Amino acid sequence: MPHDIRDAVIDFVKHWAKRTGIAVTHIIDWLGLAVSKFYNWQQRYGKANEHNALIPRDFWLEEKEKQAIIKFYQQKPQEGYRRLTFMMLDQDVVAVSPSSVYRVLNAAGLLRRWNGKQSKKGTGFVQPLKPHEHWHIDVSYINICGTFYYLCCLLDGCSRYIVHWELREAMTEANVEIILQRAREKHPAATPRIISDNGPQFITKDFKEFIRVAGMTHVRTSPYYPQSNGKLERFHGTIKQECIRPKVPLSLEEARAQVADYIRYYNDERLHSALGYVAPKVKLEGREEQIFKERDSKLEAAREARKQKRRQEKIRPAQHHRVPERETFNPLTQQG
């Protein structure tokens, strides 16, 4: 609705309500207007139409910002829009919210449809509140040229940091003890609770004794329910999907080098959705609140810059089209 017609309707209703004494609501009803719309128009009386949504036009994205989002997505098409948001924010590409990134990518037809099931994470399980309270351990198979090797990883339940890992040709109970001991040597002050499945390496008497002597505790998950150890199960799926299968190592040494590079990237750089899109190392060191504050300040600065730019654009046309005042002609003082 153009603002001049809108204001004319307001004037019409007020004029005839005052002249006839008929209630304003009756006149509004006769005109076929909703009461809420009429009073909304009344609050905006004399103002030009800038937007009809909850988001002010001052915060609308510029075309170059939209192109920067699309270009960054094309460079990293495997990442979700939320992770892309915080990656762009940390790298100073563009400061926008996840919802804005979603709208831009959706308008460009770049979002993939995903039919996910309702998550049950966190139900029936007390999450750790600080690093090194829970260490998840599990063994996964890695297929290298038709030969299966064993990848054993230790993951910190709070920060999702990979504390230690090894890729071996065998994975007996003694091998698992060696891996745990090497992890303890990296963090000698830690006495975590070890969470594992019911694999043969974790149910032996020697493993129970090793846990007792090391001053740790051990909890096994429910049988046939891998979700109990889902944090590490998810990591094993991620490393196979993003590292092992795309790169196709041809030897054990090559696989170890690729896994080492990926775990360094996973710990130090990859943004984790469960941590608020910060890297596991940031969470382990307790620097996530600082990162969150920096992101919020960048968003506020970007919004304020857009707001100021929009105001300047509104001022310039007004100054450019300003009509000069007419000079008055006085026949007594000036010649015609």
N, C-alpha and C positions, 0 to 999 in steps of 0.2 A: 504494500500500500504506500503510494507516495506521501511524503510528509505533509504537503499542502492540502491534499484531500482529507487526510487524517485530521488535521487541525480544523478544517472546515466542518467536519462532522461534529467535533467537540463544540464548536461555536453554535452550530445549528441546535444541538440538544440543549445546551444551556439557555439559548435565547428563548426557545419555545417552552421550556420548563418554567422559566421565570415569568413569561407572558401569560401562560395559561394556568399555571399552578399545578400542572400534572407532574407526578413523580418522575424523576429521571429514569428510574428502572422501567417504567411503562413505555416511555418513548424509545428506550434502547431495545426493548422487546419488540416493539412495532417495527423497528428498523432491521430486526433480525441479527442484532449484534449480541455477543456474549458479554455479560457484565464485567468479567475479568478483563476481556480485551478492551472494553471502553475505558476502564480505569487505568489500564496500562498505557493506552494512548494519551490519557489525560496527564500522566506522569511525564510522558515524553513530549508534551506540547511545546511547540516552538523549536524542537531539535530535529536536525536532519537524520535520515536513516543511515547509520553506520554499520549496524549488525543486527541480526535477529536471533542470536544465539547467546549462550552463556559465556563464551570466550570473546573478550574484546578484540576489536580489529587490530589494536596495537600489538597483539601477540601473534598475529597471523604470520606464517612462515613466508619468507621471500622465495622467489623462484630459484635463486642461486643456492639457497639452503636445501630446497627440495632436490635439486640436481646433485648436490653433494651427498645427500642421503642415498639416492639411487646409485650413484657411482661407487660409494663405499660398500653398498650391498652387493653390487656386481663383482667387486673384488673379493668378497667373502660370502658367497651365496650359501654356504653350509651353515652359517650362524643364524639363530633366531633373531627376531626383531628386538627383543628386550636386550639380549647380549650385545647386539649391534649398537643400541642406544648408548650403553655405558662405555663401550669401546670408543665410539666417536667422541664421547664426552671426555674421556681420559686422554685421548690423542688430540684434543682441541680441533676436531674436524668441524663439528657443529653442535651447539648446545640446545637440545630439544628433549622432550619427555618421551617415554615409550609409546604413549598413545598417538603422539604426532608422527613418530616413525611408522607406526602401524597404518595410519591413514594415508601417508605418502606412498608406502609400498603397496598398500591395497589398491589405491587409485591407479598405480602404475601396473597392476596385475602381476606383481612379483611374489605375492604370498602363496605359500603352499597350503593346501587344506590338510588338516590334521585332526583325525577323529580319536581323541584320547579318552581313556577311561577315567572315572573318578578316582582320585588318589586317596589311599588309606594310610599314607605315611604318618608316623608319629602316634598312631593309636596303639595303646598298650605297651609303649616303650618310653622310658624316661631318657630324653636327649641329654647328652653331656653339655655342661655349661662352660667348660674351659678346656683348652688343649690338653692332650695326654691323659684324659680320663678314660676314654675308650680307644682301644686299638682293634680294628677289624682285620682279620687274617683269612686268606682263602687261597686256593690253588686253582689255576685255570690252564687249559690246554692251548698250546700254540702250534699250529701246523706249519712246518717249514719244509717245503719240497717233499711232502708226503710223510714226514717224520714228526711225531708229536713230542713236544718238549713241555716242561712245566714252568709256568710263571707264578711265582708266589709273591704277594704284595702285602704290606702292612699299611693300613690307612687310618689316620687319626679321625675319630668320629666327629669331633667338633669342627675342625678346620678343613676336613677333607684332604689334608696334606699326606702325600705318600711318604711315610717315614723311611721305609726301606723296601727294596725289591730285589729279586734274583731270578734269572732264567736258567734253569738247570736241566740236565738230561734225566735226572731221577729226583724224586721228592719223597724221601722216607721221613720217618719221625725225627731221625737225627738231623737231616737237612733242615727241617722246620725249626728245630732248636737252634741251629747255627744262625739262621736268618733272624730269629727273635733276639739272639744274643748280640748280633751286629747292630740291630736296631736299638737295643738298650745301651750299647756303647756310644751311639750318637746322642742319646738323651739319658745320661746316667741317673739323673734325679727323678725320672718318670717311673711310676709304679701303676701302670694302667690296668684296666680290666680287659682281658683278651676275649674277643667275641669271634667264634668260629662256627662252622657247621659240624656235622658229625662224621667227617672224613676219617679214614683209618689212622692218619697221622695224629689226630687230635683226641683220640679216645684211649690211647695207650696209657699204661701205668707210668712209664718213663716220662711222658709229656706232663702228666699231672704232677709228678715229683719235681720236674724242672720248673714249672710254674710256681710251686710252693717255695722252693729254694730261692727263686728270683724275687720273691716278695710281691708277686702279682696274683690276680684272681682270674678265673676262667669261666666263661659262660658259653654253652652250646645252644644253637638255635633249634627250633622245633623241626622234627624230621619232615621232609618234603615241603618245606616252606622257606624257599630261598629269600623271600622278602625280608626275613629277620636280619639277614646280612646284606640288605639291598644296597647300602652305600658302596661296598666294595664290588658287589656283583655288577652294579651300574658302571663302575670305573672299568672293570674288565671288558664290558661290552663297548664302552667308549674307546678304549685303546685299540681294540680289534677293528672297530669301524673307522677310526680316524688315522690309525698308524699302520697296523699289521697288514690288513687286507689291501689298502691302496698302494703301499710301497712294495709288497711281496718280497720279503727278504729271502736270499738264496742260501744262506748259511747261518749257523748259530751265532757266529761273531757279528755278522751283519745285523741280525735280529737284535742282539744285545745293544749294539750301537744305536739302532733306530728307537728301541724302547727307552734307552737312556735319554736321548734327545727329546722324546715326546714327554717323558715324565718331568724333565726339567721345564719344558714349556707348560705342562699341566700345573705344576706347583707354583711357578713364578709368574706366568703371564695369563693363562686361560681364565676367563671370568666365569665363576661358578654361580649358577642361578640360585642354589639353595643358600648361598652366603650373601645374597644381595648384590650379586654380580661384582665380586672382588675375587682376586686370586687367592688360592689356599694359603700361600705364604704370608699374604697380608693379614689374613685371619689368624694364622698361627702366631704372628708377631703382635697382634692386637692393634693394628693400624686401620681397621675398617671404619671406625668412627671418623677419623681424619679424612679418609677418602669420601665418605658420605657428605661431610661438611663442604669439602671442596667442590663436589658435584652440585650441591644445592646452591653454592655461591655462584658457580658458573651459569646455572640455569637462571638465577635471578638477574645476573648481569646481562645475559642475552635478552631476557624479556624487557629489561629496562632500556636496553639499546634499541630494540624494535619499537618500543613505545615512544622514545625520543625521536627516532627517525620518522615515525608516522606523524608526530606533531609537527616536525619541520616541514614534511611534505604538505600538510594541511595549511601551514602558514604561508608558504611560497606562492601557491596559486591565488590566495587572497590578496597578497601584496601586488602580484603581477596584474590582476584584473581590477584593481582599485580604480574607481572612476574619479577623476580630478574634479574638485569643486568648481562650479560655474562662477565666472567673474560677473559681478553686477555692474550695470552701466548707469552712471550718474550723469545726466545731460548737463548739469550745472558745473561739474568739475572736469568732464572729459569731452573731447570732440568726437562726434559720430563719424 
